[in-house]
Amino acid sequence: MCAPLLDRLDRLPAPQQDALGVAFGLRAGDAPDRFLVGLAVLSLLAEAAEEQPLLCVVDDAQWLDLASAQTLLFVARRLLAESVGLVLATREPSEELTGFQELVVEGLRNGDARALLGSAIRVPLDERVRERLVAETRGNPLALLELPARANGGGAGRRVRLAGRAGAVWADRGQLSPKARALPVDTQQLLLVAAAEPVGDPVLVWRAAGRLGIGVQAAADTDGLLTIGARVTFRHPLVRSAVYRAALPEDRHAAHRALADATDPEVDPDRRAWHLAQATPGFDEDVAAELERSAGRAQARGGVGGGGGFFGACRRAHA
């Protein structure tokens, strides 16, 4: 969110410049105080909003790392006269977000759910199955579009199992939908590489795909599950999760190894170390050393949670 605005960094007061510069690894210095980082982000957004009103939208806020979440909440509670809007979309209510204006997005009403389901099905559907789908998806639009393939084969008496309200896209966690399993092998491999790369960097994904012998045609066969443009995006975050969980361990290791090999160790050593750790099934002292160095860098930037994560992976990699 801040990256496109960092060209304005030199307009901030010197202490805020230093704090944000260290947090982003742009300059050396002691680990910054998190409140000073929050104030710097607030100033940065306010500076950008002087040119035109600014809207910041954060989807799936429940998956933010702790440092980012704390910073955004710091900013949100201090927005007053600035022409800045901040929208945080989260799956479930949380205590941290109390005190803000709230809009609860409910599922579709039954009539609308039936209409959407009908638009996704081109063949006759048993009425009892239709009503079961409408009831158990609880009006989740994406679930209504994805689940008919399972329902048609399951019969009216079979319960459509959902992974909770939020997980209604896939009937079984860790199992790919029939749509994904029917894709060409290269496309399934591309989906896995994209699922294993959490930042959504298309250049890195294509470099890694090339190392696995995956061509560009694979991207044309994803049937809408994956889009590779300026960013790599899945149709829904649970598609990413399902692709990753359903893959064999050796396939996941291969995907992470390709991503590690495709990552420049000078430009992004921490991402490379993380992929190396995920590609290593057992103990490896070299990988552990890489993780230890990454943990030190994260702590130096004030990322205590990130440093702890690297140290945890480091312990697992040590013999």
Rosetta blueprint (number, residue, H / E / L):
1 M L
2 C L
3 A H
4 P H
5 L H
6 L H
7 D H
8 R H
9 L H
10 D H
11 R H
12 L L
13 P L
14 A H
15 P H
16 Q H
17 Q H
18 D H
19 A H
20 L H
21 G H
22 V H
23 A H
24 F L
25 G L
26 L L
27 R L
28 A L
29 G L
30 D L
31 A L
32 P L
33 D L
34 R H
35 F H
36 L H
37 V H
38 G H
39 L H
40 A H
41 V H
42 L H
43 S H
44 L H
45 L H
46 A H
47 E H
48 A H
49 A H
50 E L
51 E L
52 Q L
53 P L
54 L E
55 L E
56 C E
57 V E
58 V E
59 D L
60 D L
61 A H
62 Q H
63 W H
64 L L
65 D L
66 L H
67 A H
68 S H
69 A H
70 Q H
71 T H
72 L H
73 L H
74 F H
75 V H
76 A H
77 R L
78 R L
79 L L
80 L L
81 A L
82 E L
83 S L
84 V E
85 G E
86 L E
87 V E
88 L E
89 A L
90 T L
91 R L
92 E L
93 P L
94 S L
95 E H
96 E H
97 L H
98 T L
99 G L
100 F L
101 Q L
102 E L
103 L L
104 V L
105 V L
106 E L
107 G L
108 L L
109 R L
110 N H
111 G H
112 D H
113 A H
114 R H
115 A H
116 L H
117 L H
118 G H
119 S H
120 A H
121 I L
122 R L
123 V L
124 P L
125 L L
126 D L
127 E H
128 R H
129 V H
130 R H
131 E H
132 R H
133 L H
134 V H
135 A H
136 E H
137 T H
138 R L
139 G L
140 N L
141 P H
142 L H
143 A H
144 L H
145 L H
146 E H
147 L L
148 P H
149 A H
150 R H
151 A H
152 N H
153 G H
154 G H
155 G L
156 A L
157 G L
158 R L
159 R L
160 V L
161 R L
162 L L
163 A E
164 G L
165 R L
166 A L
167 G E
168 A L
169 V L
170 W L
171 A L
172 D L
173 R L
174 G L
175 Q L
176 L L
177 S L
178 P H
179 K H
180 A H
181 R H
182 A L
183 L L
184 P L
185 V H
186 D H
187 T H
188 Q H
189 Q H
190 L H
191 L H
192 L H
193 V H
194 A H
195 A H
196 A H
197 E L
198 P L
199 V L
200 G L
201 D L
202 P H
203 V H
204 L H
205 V H
206 W H
207 R H
208 A H
209 A H
210 G H
211 R H
212 L L
213 G L
214 I L
215 G L
216 V L
217 Q H
218 A H
219 A H
220 A H
221 D L
222 T L
223 D L
224 G L
225 L L
226 L E
227 T E
228 I E
229 G L
230 A L
231 R L
232 V E
233 T E
234 F E
235 R L
236 H L
237 P H
238 L H
239 V H
240 R H
241 S H
242 A H
243 V H
244 Y H
245 R H
246 A H
247 A L
248 L L
249 P H
250 E H
251 D H
252 R H
253 H H
254 A H
255 A H
256 H H
257 R H
258 A H
259 L H
260 A H
261 D H
262 A H
263 T L
264 D L
265 P L
266 E L
267 V L
268 D L
269 P H
270 D H
271 R H
272 R H
273 A H
274 W H
275 H H
276 L H
277 A H
278 Q H
279 A H
280 T L
281 P L
282 G L
283 F L
284 D L
285 E H
286 D H
287 V H
288 A H
289 A H
290 E H
291 L H
292 E H
293 R H
294 S H
295 A H
296 G H
297 R H
298 A H
299 Q H
300 A H
301 R L
302 G L
303 G L
304 V H
305 G H
306 G H
307 G H
308 G H
309 G H
310 F H
311 F H
312 G H
313 A H
314 C H
315 R H
316 R H
317 A H
318 H L
319 A L
